[in-house]
Amino acid sequence: MRILKLEARPLSIPLAEPFVIATGRIDTTRAALVIARVVDESTGRPARGIGEAAALPPVTSSDQPEILARLRNAGQVLAGQTFTGHSSLQALLDDALGDDPVARAGAEAALLDAWARLEEVPVHAILGSEGAPSFSLTSDVTIPIATPAHMAELAVSWRARGFRSFKVKVGKDLDDDARALELIAHATPQCALRLDGNEGLAARDAMTLVSIVRGLDVTLEGCEQPCARDDVEGMAHLTALAGCPVIADESC
């Protein structure tokens, strides 16, 4: 398999709702569309694949301009290179984009997509699965920080479209967080909630929200990055007490 071209262009799409988290806000996506073109050298058949490198500073260390520049440089490095499997593709990406996980994710997704289209198989088969996956996944949908009433309205609208699990952004104002969780639970009973603090909470405040959710008619599926990325003690304290998975995001 030979890489003919890897290119990137801005993917800046206005959002229907502002995406507000404890540490920032975006109104338009700050991503890169990655397009990969490969050819099967034995048959001459070409294929095209796409991927997305999505930035959300300060959660990601790089922003759209840096990602685009690194992808364009990587395109020059990768053009004409060949790979025979996933491990050799990884080695190429190590050389071209090893220090940038966001840009690398977009490039790898595009190359795997092109490779799978060439082989006429799903990407999971390229990654080594055997047959159809034997499990199913339930996707959540994110409820960004807004007024508590509007957050509940968003949950209701997503519930009408089939979602039963909501990742609720918290961490800017504890009282508003608590009110939003209560309104969401009352508006969409028996749903599942995943709390995401994006570093905005002290461990005690995160535990307050966990306790509130425990008293509602919902399932608490987890609590993501409630504390500052370097607050290992706070994350460990919450893990010991919360009774649900505590997920490290920015800490990683």
N, C-alpha and C positions, 0 to 999 in steps of 0.2 A: 504494500500500500504506500503510495507516494502522496505527500501533501503538495498540492498545486499552489494553494493560496490560503492565507488566513487574514481576514480583514475585520475591522471594527468600525462602527459608526455610533454616534450618540443615540440613545433610546430615552428620549425625554417626553413623557406622556403626562399631561395634566391629570391629576387624580380627581375622581368624583367627590371624594371626601379628603380633607387634609389628613395626613398621616402624622399624628402627634403622639410622641412618647415622652417619657420623663426627661430625656436628655436632648430632645430636638424635635424638629418639625420639617416635613417636606410637603410641598403642594404639587410638585412635578417630579416624576421618577428621575433618578440620577444614575442611569445604567448605561451599559454598552451592549449593542447587538453585535454578536460575533458570528461571522459567516465563514465556514470552512469548505474548501473544495479539495477533494481527493480523487485519485484514480487508481484502479486496480491495474497494476503494470502487466499482469499476465493476460488480461482481456482487453485492456484499454477503456473499460467502462468507467465513466466519471460519476461522482455523486456530490451533492451539496448538503450541508448540515448547518443548523443554527444553534446558538446558545446565548445565554444572557449573563452578563457580569453585573450584578446589582450592588450599588453602593448606598450606604446609609450612614454617613458620618454623624456623630462620632463613634457609632457602633463599629463600623469598618474603618480601618486605619487609612484607607485610600478613598479618594473621591473620583468623580467621573473624569476630570481632565487627566489625572495620573493614570487611571485605568486605561483610557484610550491610548495614551502615549506608550504604555508598556505593551499593550496588545499590538500596536502597530510595529513596535520594535520586535516583538516576538514573531510577527508575521514575516519579517525579513529573515529572522534566524531559522524559522521552520520551513520556509518555502524550499521545495526540492528534497526535503528530508524524507526518509522512508521508515516505516515501522511494520513489524510482523505480528504484533500482539499487544495486549494491554500493558505488559511490563516494559516493552520497548517504547511505547507511547509515553509512559510515565517518565522514562529517562529523558526523552526529548523535552517534555514539559519541565522537568527539573532544571535543565539547562536554560530554557527560554523564559520561564516564569516562576522559578522555585520560591521566590521570596514574596509573592503576591497572591494570596489565596483567592481573592475576588476575581482578578483577571484570569487566573489559572482555571477557576471553576467554569468561567464562560468559554474559554478556549477548549477545555476538555469536553464540555457538553457538546460543543459544535462538532468537534472531531469524532466523538463517539456517535453522534447523530448521523454524520455523513457515512461513517463506516457501517453502521447498522443498515442504513438505506441501501448501501452497495450490496450488502449480504442479504437484504430483504428479510431481516429478522428484527425483533425488538431489541432495544439497547440492553435490557437485562440479560439477554442471551449472550451478547458481546462480553458482558461482565462475568459470565460464568454460570448462570443459572441453568438448570436442566428442566425443560418443559415450562408449563405455566406456573406462576408463583402460587404457592399453597397457602397464602395468607391474604387478608384484605386489610386495607388501611382506611381509617376515617379521618378526613381532613377537617381541621378547624378553620375558622375565619377570624381575622383580627378585628377587634373593636378598638379604634384609637381613642385617645383621651379627648374628651369634649365635655359639655355639660352632662351631668348624670342622666337627665331626661333624654338628651339626644343619643347618648350611648345605648339606652334602653330601646329607643326607636330603631336604631341600627340593628340591634339584636333581633327585634321583632321582624324586620324586613328580611334579614338573612334566614331566620327560622322559616319564613314563608317560602324561601327558595330551597329548603331542604337541609340546612345546616343545623346540627344539634350540639356542636361543640364550639365554644367561643374562647379565643385568646384575648383576654381583656388587659389592655395597657393600663398600668397604675404607676404611682410614684411621684406625682406632682403635688397633690394635696390629699392628705389622709382622709379627711372628712368627705371630700368629693368622691374619693375612691370607694369608701364604704357605702355611700349613698348609691353610686352607680351599680355596685355589685348587688345591692338589695333590689334596685329597680329592675335590673336585668333578670334576676332570679324570679321576681314576681311576674314579669312580662313573658318569660319563656321558661315556665316550670319544667323541672326534670331535665334540664339541659346539663351539659358538662362545661366547666370553666377551667381555664388555664390562666393563671395570673402571670403577667410579665412586667417586672418593675424596671427593667433597663437601668439598673444601678441606683434607682431613685429612693430606696427605702433603707432605713436602719433595720436590723434584724427584729427588734421588738415591734416596730410598726408593721413589718411583713407578717409577723405572727398574729398581730391584731386582725389583719385582713383575712388570714387563714382561719382564725377563730370565727369571724363573721360568716364566712362562706360555709363553714361547718354547720352553722345554724340555719342554713337556707335549704330550700327544696331543690338542690342541685348536687352534682358530683364534682368534687375538686380533683382534677387530673394531675396538677403539678403547679409548681411555682418557679418561674424562670428568672434568673439573675436579679433577685430582689435587692441585693447589696452591691456596694461598689466593687469593682473588679478585683481589687487587692484586699478586700475585707474577707479573708479566708476564715477568720474566726467567726464572723457573723454568719457566713454561709453554712459553716459547720454547726453552729448553734441552731439555726433554723432547721437544718436537716435532721438534727436529733429530736426536734419537738414537733415538726409540722405534720408528720404522718402521711406525707405524700412526697413524690419525687421533687427534689430541688435541683434545678438544671443550671449549670454554668454555661453562659453564653459569652458575654464580653470578657469574662475571666480567662476564656480559652483563646 
